[in-house]
Structure formats: structure tokens, C-alpha cells
Amino acid sequence: METIGDRIKIVRKDECLMTQAEFAGVLGVTNAHISKIEKGLTAPSEVLTKLICKSFGISEYWLKEGIKPIRTEQLEDESDKNLTFATREINKLLTNENPLIRLTESKLQTLFANITNSDKICQDNK
């Protein structure tokens, strides 16, 4: 089973083509610390995990849990595709001649808007 240490090694070696010393230098830690994390002898702190993700464009979900995709831009691309498809389908329903279908769709849109209202979501969860 792949660990967070294994995934950090993938980021360092396969994604960024860096030595442990180079990777550690970017993050402001020692290469010995990176080595211990990769060997599973210690776990990275939450701060270090977030720093790796931010510094190298890595999905925090992938780094922590192994849930793909690896890169944040891949998440954004997938999100854009899903939103485009959903918008097209919603627009079809909103123009349906059946008033019950339009009413139901408008209720779904309102519910979705309330769920995703970023003003109500704390900064950490955005």
C-alpha cells in the first residue's frame, strides 16, 4: 500500500526530478528529514504537507490519501469539464416546456447555490 512518504518520493523524484537535498532546500527542511519521511520513519507535519502541495502544484487529496489526480491543474481541468457539461444539461431543463420540470430544476439550482455559497464557507474549506 502506498504511503504519504511514497507519494512524496513520487513528487520529488518523478514529478520534479529533484534530489532529496534539492527538494528539502525548496521546502526549508533537511534532506535527512525528507529521507525519514520517504522511508516511513516519520510523518510530515500538516504545514509541510501544505507547503509541498503549494510549492509543487500537487493535490492535497492525492498527497494525503492517494486520490488522483496528482496535479491541481488536472483537478481544475476536470472541474471545468464537469461544470460545462452540468451547465449545458441545466440549461436544457430550464427551457423545458413542462413547468414542473422547470420548477424542480430551479429548486435544484437554488439548493446548489446555497451549498456552494463561498461566503458561508470558511477559508480552510474553500
FIPAMI-160313 format. One line per field, with one value per residue: residue number from 1; residue in three letters; x, y, z of N, C-alpha, C in turn. Coordinates in nm, 3 decimals. Example, Ala and Ser with C-alpha at 12.3 -4.5 7.8 and 13.67 -1.06 7.14 Angstrom:
REM FIPAMI-160313
k	(1:2)
r	(ALA:SER)
n_xx	(1.319:1.285)
n_yy	(-0.569:-0.225)
n_zz	(0.780:0.708)
ca_xx	(1.230:1.367)
ca_yy	(-0.450:-0.106)
ca_zz	(0.780:0.714)
c_xx	(1.320:1.290)
c_yy	(-0.330:0.003)
c_zz	(0.780:0.787)
This chain:
REM FIPAMI-160313
k	(1:2:3:4:5:6:7:8:9:10:11:12:13:14:15:16:17:18:19:20:21:22:23:24:25:26:27:28:29:30:31:32:33:34:35:36:37:38:39:40:41:42:43:44:45:46:47:48:49:50:51:52:53:54:55:56:57:58:59:60:61:62:63:64:65:66:67:68:69:70:71:72:73:74:75:76:77:78:79:80:81:82:83:84:85:86:87:88:89:90:91:92:93:94:95:96:97:98:99:100:101:102:103:104:105:106:107:108:109:110:111:112:113:114:115:116:117:118:119:120:121:122:123:124:125:126)
r	(MET:GLU:THR:ILE:GLY:ASP:ARG:ILE:LYS:ILE:VAL:ARG:LYS:ASP:GLU:CYS:LEU:MET:THR:GLN:ALA:GLU:PHE:ALA:GLY:VAL:LEU:GLY:VAL:THR:ASN:ALA:HIS:ILE:SER:LYS:ILE:GLU:LYS:GLY:LEU:THR:ALA:PRO:SER:GLU:VAL:LEU:THR:LYS:LEU:ILE:CYS:LYS:SER:PHE:GLY:ILE:SER:GLU:TYR:TRP:LEU:LYS:GLU:GLY:ILE:LYS:PRO:ILE:ARG:THR:GLU:GLN:LEU:GLU:ASP:GLU:SER:ASP:LYS:ASN:LEU:THR:PHE:ALA:THR:ARG:GLU:ILE:ASN:LYS:LEU:LEU:THR:ASN:GLU:ASN:PRO:LEU:ILE:ARG:LEU:THR:GLU:SER:LYS:LEU:GLN:THR:LEU:PHE:ALA:ASN:ILE:THR:ASN:SER:ASP:LYS:ILE:CYS:GLN:ASP:ASN:LYS)
n_xx	(0.085:0.052:0.213:0.207:0.469:0.572:0.433:0.532:0.792:0.742:0.655:0.887:1.089:0.982:0.794:0.914:1.181:1.401:1.671:1.691:1.813:1.783:1.504:1.444:1.573:1.413:1.189:1.277:1.371:1.568:1.758:1.777:1.544:1.351:1.429:1.369:1.090:1.020:1.101:0.919:0.962:0.896:0.623:0.511:0.458:0.145:0.176:0.408:0.311:0.111:0.277:0.436:0.238:0.152:0.393:0.466:0.245:0.069:-0.202:-0.363:-0.537:-0.453:-0.187:-0.224:-0.416:-0.396:-0.573:-0.641:-0.657:-0.300:-0.187:-0.284:-0.378:-0.488:-0.710:-0.853:-0.899:-1.062:-1.276:-1.366:-1.456:-1.664:-1.835:-1.902:-2.045:-2.255:-2.377:-2.473:-2.661:-2.836:-2.934:-3.081:-3.287:-3.406:-3.523:-3.721:-4.053:-4.230:-4.370:-4.338:-4.097:-3.923:-3.962:-3.869:-3.601:-3.517:-3.535:-3.337:-3.112:-3.113:-3.069:-2.815:-2.670:-2.689:-2.548:-2.293:-2.221:-1.969:-1.926:-2.024:-1.860:-1.584:-1.248:-1.050:-1.187:-1.251)
n_yy	(-0.119:0.219:0.487:0.814:0.896:0.751:0.877:1.137:1.089:1.022:1.269:1.424:1.279:1.169:1.356:1.609:1.571:1.586:1.581:1.456:1.652:1.887:1.907:1.927:2.169:2.356:2.342:2.418:2.243:1.971:1.737:1.495:1.485:1.467:1.220:1.048:1.075:0.973:0.709:0.627:0.657:0.876:1.109:1.367:1.703:1.883:2.140:2.113:1.933:2.088:2.288:2.146:2.076:2.331:2.444:2.276:2.238:2.028:1.808:1.818:1.622:1.399:1.375:1.326:1.116:0.959:0.986:1.032:1.305:1.377:1.638:1.978:2.135:1.945:1.872:2.110:2.122:1.896:1.972:2.197:2.074:1.915:2.114:2.255:2.060:2.012:2.265:2.291:2.083:2.167:2.404:2.297:2.174:2.396:2.523:2.357:2.268:2.176:2.289:2.184:2.044:2.260:2.406:2.223:2.201:2.466:2.477:2.291:2.427:2.647:2.519:2.409:2.648:2.754:2.561:2.586:2.845:3.059:3.256:3.161:2.955:2.854:2.976:2.770:2.549:2.616)
n_zz	(0.000:-0.082:0.079:0.241:0.245:0.029:-0.176:-0.156:-0.233:-0.499:-0.594:-0.557:-0.700:-0.948:-1.049:-1.013:-1.059:-0.874:-0.636:-0.298:-0.143:-0.300:-0.309:-0.036:0.014:-0.124:0.034:0.282:0.477:0.616:0.416:0.540:0.689:0.487:0.383:0.600:0.604:0.352:0.388:0.568:0.838:0.980:0.990:0.769:0.879:0.907:0.809:0.650:0.460:0.333:0.233:0.048:-0.137:-0.224:-0.319:-0.529:-0.688:-0.629:-0.566:-0.261:-0.170:-0.313:-0.217:0.057:0.068:-0.160:-0.366:-0.694:-0.933:-0.952:-0.986:-0.923:-1.134:-1.300:-1.156:-1.173:-1.451:-1.485:-1.324:-1.466:-1.705:-1.602:-1.498:-1.730:-1.873:-1.687:-1.677:-1.939:-1.941:-1.738:-1.849:-2.059:-1.917:-1.796:-2.007:-2.076:-2.169:-1.983:-1.690:-1.433:-1.444:-1.494:-1.255:-1.062:-1.144:-1.102:-0.826:-0.759:-0.854:-0.682:-0.436:-0.485:-0.520:-0.262:-0.118:-0.224:-0.173:-0.140:0.047:0.282:0.346:0.535:0.513:0.512:0.412:0.154)
ca_xx	(0.000:0.128:0.205:0.234:0.612:0.588:0.381:0.628:0.904:0.695:0.658:1.027:1.170:0.919:0.726:1.001:1.318:1.490:1.733:1.635:1.872:1.718:1.365:1.447:1.611:1.295:1.092:1.338:1.395:1.689:1.736:1.758:1.402:1.282:1.463:1.290:0.950:1.008:1.118:0.809:1.008:0.825:0.519:0.526:0.360:0.039:0.235:0.496:0.224:0.052:0.386:0.470:0.130:0.155:0.519:0.483:0.119:0.021:-0.330:-0.352:-0.612:-0.367:-0.072:-0.266:-0.499:-0.370:-0.685:-0.594:-0.529:-0.186:-0.165:-0.402:-0.434:-0.571:-0.838:-0.923:-0.946:-1.174:-1.387:-1.418:-1.533:-1.788:-1.921:-1.953:-2.149:-2.370:-2.444:-2.546:-2.777:-2.927:-2.999:-3.182:-3.403:-3.471:-3.601:-3.822:-4.189:-4.304:-4.343:-4.294:-3.954:-3.853:-3.968:-3.777:-3.466:-3.483:-3.512:-3.206:-3.012:-3.111:-3.004:-2.673:-2.613:-2.675:-2.442:-2.161:-2.201:-1.836:-1.926:-2.058:-1.760:-1.464:-1.134:-0.981:-1.265:-1.269)
ca_yy	(0.000:0.342:0.577:0.954:0.902:0.704:0.981:1.248:1.046:1.034:1.413:1.468:1.209:1.150:1.477:1.727:1.531:1.651:1.501:1.489:1.779:1.995:1.912:1.979:2.310:2.434:2.339:2.472:2.137:1.897:1.619:1.382:1.483:1.413:1.079:0.979:1.075:0.880:0.572:0.597:0.663:0.989:1.164:1.512:1.785:1.940:2.257:2.066:1.875:2.200:2.356:2.062:2.092:2.467:2.468:2.193:2.224:1.893:1.798:1.775:1.497:1.292:1.357:1.267:0.996:0.882:1.003:1.105:1.325:1.424:1.782:2.062:2.181:1.836:1.885:2.225:2.083:1.805:2.052:2.278:1.985:1.878:2.231:2.282:1.960:2.036:2.389:2.260:2.000:2.251:2.494:2.219:2.155:2.525:2.561:2.253:2.323:2.128:2.381:2.108:2.019:2.388:2.439:2.132:2.241:2.592:2.444:2.228:2.532:2.725:2.435:2.405:2.781:2.767:2.470:2.632:2.988:3.069:3.348:3.085:2.851:2.910:2.983:2.642:2.453:2.660)
ca_zz	(0.000:-0.097:0.194:0.209:0.216:-0.109:-0.267:-0.153:-0.317:-0.637:-0.627:-0.564:-0.799:-1.079:-1.095:-1.010:-1.096:-0.778:-0.531:-0.166:-0.098:-0.374:-0.264:0.100:0.007:-0.163:0.145:0.404:0.575:0.581:0.333:0.632:0.724:0.370:0.378:0.704:0.561:0.240:0.439:0.659:0.976:1.040:0.902:0.751:0.952:0.823:0.744:0.543:0.357:0.259:0.162:-0.068:-0.234:-0.280:-0.390:-0.648:-0.761:-0.605:-0.498:-0.122:-0.159:-0.360:-0.130:0.185:0.058:-0.281:-0.457:-0.814:-0.999:-0.872:-1.001:-0.902:-1.262:-1.352:-1.084:-1.230:-1.584:-1.468:-1.272:-1.577:-1.793:-1.532:-1.490:-1.865:-1.901:-1.598:-1.721:-2.062:-1.906:-1.661:-1.943:-2.131:-1.829:-1.771:-2.125:-2.099:-2.170:-1.866:-1.578:-1.316:-1.463:-1.474:-1.113:-0.992:-1.179:-1.035:-0.684:-0.752:-0.870:-0.558:-0.337:-0.519:-0.491:-0.116:-0.074:-0.270:-0.146:-0.082:0.161:0.402:0.367:0.596:0.420:0.504:0.336:0.015)
c_xx	(0.088:0.105:0.227:0.383:0.641:0.543:0.473:0.749:0.867:0.701:0.802:1.099:1.109:0.857:0.821:1.146:1.423:1.554:1.665:1.687:1.807:1.575:1.356:1.480:1.495:1.199:1.148:1.353:1.524:1.656:1.720:1.611:1.320:1.307:1.380:1.143:0.931:1.022:1.007:0.847:0.943:0.722:0.543:0.421:0.255:0.092:0.325:0.415:0.165:0.158:0.428:0.365:0.135:0.279:0.528:0.354:0.057:-0.112:-0.310:-0.427:-0.526:-0.253:-0.112:-0.331:-0.471:-0.481:-0.640:-0.698:-0.423:-0.176:-0.295:-0.462:-0.519:-0.708:-0.920:-0.977:-1.068:-1.297:-1.451:-1.503:-1.666:-1.886:-1.981:-2.066:-2.274:-2.448:-2.528:-2.674:-2.883:-3.004:-3.106:-3.308:-3.479:-3.555:-3.708:-3.961:-4.270:-4.271:-4.294:-4.143:-3.874:-3.850:-3.870:-3.633:-3.426:-3.459:-3.375:-3.094:-2.999:-3.039:-2.853:-2.605:-2.593:-2.562:-2.304:-2.135:-2.070:-1.829:-1.952:-1.956:-1.637:-1.347:-1.066:-1.054:-1.286:-1.179)
c_yy	(0.125:0.434:0.722:0.973:0.857:0.811:1.103:1.213:1.056:1.180:1.457:1.410:1.208:1.279:1.596:1.699:1.597:1.546:1.537:1.623:1.898:2.016:1.973:2.128:2.400:2.449:2.395:2.370:2.065:1.779:1.494:1.370:1.425:1.263:0.997:0.970:0.972:0.734:0.532:0.599:0.777:1.039:1.314:1.586:1.834:2.060:2.215:2.006:1.985:2.274:2.277:2.082:2.227:2.490:2.395:2.167:2.086:1.898:1.746:1.644:1.379:1.267:1.288:1.130:0.907:0.891:1.091:1.205:1.384:1.577:1.861:2.110:2.073:1.839:1.998:2.193:1.993:1.879:2.136:2.194:1.949:1.994:2.268:2.187:1.987:2.160:2.365:2.180:2.081:2.345:2.422:2.203:2.285:2.571:2.457:2.316:2.282:2.216:2.308:2.078:2.147:2.426:2.353:2.170:2.371:2.570:2.379:2.331:2.616:2.648:2.430:2.539:2.801:2.679:2.527:2.779:3.006:3.168:3.274:2.976:2.915:2.894:2.848:2.541:2.492:2.580)
c_zz	(0.000:0.023:0.149:0.177:0.073:-0.207:-0.269:-0.239:-0.465:-0.681:-0.650:-0.685:-0.938:-1.134:-1.107:-1.048:-1.006:-0.687:-0.399:-0.117:-0.169:-0.326:-0.125:0.102:-0.030:-0.045:0.276:0.515:0.534:0.492:0.420:0.672:0.609:0.359:0.478:0.664:0.450:0.284:0.536:0.805:1.053:0.939:0.885:0.833:0.854:0.745:0.627:0.428:0.270:0.177:0.037:-0.177:-0.302:-0.365:-0.523:-0.725:-0.747:-0.530:-0.356:-0.100:-0.205:-0.263:0.000:0.169:-0.063:-0.384:-0.574:-0.859:-0.905:-0.872:-0.984:-1.032:-1.327:-1.284:-1.144:-1.369:-1.575:-1.417:-1.383:-1.672:-1.731:-1.527:-1.625:-1.900:-1.817:-1.640:-1.845:-2.030:-1.828:-1.754:-2.025:-2.045:-1.806:-1.890:-2.160:-2.088:-2.048:-1.745:-1.453:-1.325:-1.440:-1.326:-1.034:-1.018:-1.110:-0.886:-0.666:-0.764:-0.743:-0.447:-0.361:-0.487:-0.341:-0.063:-0.107:-0.246:-0.071:0.034:0.292:0.435:0.426:0.501:0.404:0.416:0.191:-0.074)
